[in-house]
């Protein structure tokens, strides 16, 4: 299928490019931001007219969670208005949209796995604008897959894994939050799943949850990074109350992946196994 990737220069966009190269997946177009600004309707329309894609993967997003609290307008323009611009053009050109969203659409005050049909109740601007983008996609299109993911990392871009390794080169001791629980997700695994969905030919459109398997706190995640990379640094677990941030985060955002596994017949790797692959790639 001819596929257009928006947000191609970001972390997930680069992972999609890597997987496509490894698997020899053709008919993909990865325009840079100057040719694919999702807020420029005329430019975007020209791109769709030129490419006439059958699938569109939207990786473009405003993801600076703390900064978003003071940059509400831009965050909403990218995460909501940008998603709507893409959805409208997908409808005109009869393209299927794969739209990447987040576990941060949930409040995260429970202790049970979050299902697709559970109430979305964001606790920060980033989560709210991503939910608004989801809602606009659903209202506009019938042919869409919304993929909510969590704690994305890879060998590309800025992320928790690379941040921890950089900090460990500067400090002997780190304090990491231990009472926020979710699941780290290797963006390469998500990229492979996106291509699997496209290649499956299935039309079970809707909202799906995808992260790696297992449960982790940020503290567990950091310890995993240092264990696997054989980095010597002392890690202290601390509560959220001892590390104030501009934005509130969900305390529990572990998602139930039953729907995506049963619909598309995929096996999802355990988070530490994928972390090993990422750290080996970084080396």
Order of alpha helices (4+ residues) and beta strands (2+ residues): beta-alpha-beta-alpha-beta-alpha-alpha-alpha-beta-alpha-beta-beta-alpha-beta-beta-beta-alpha-beta-beta-alpha-beta-alpha-alpha
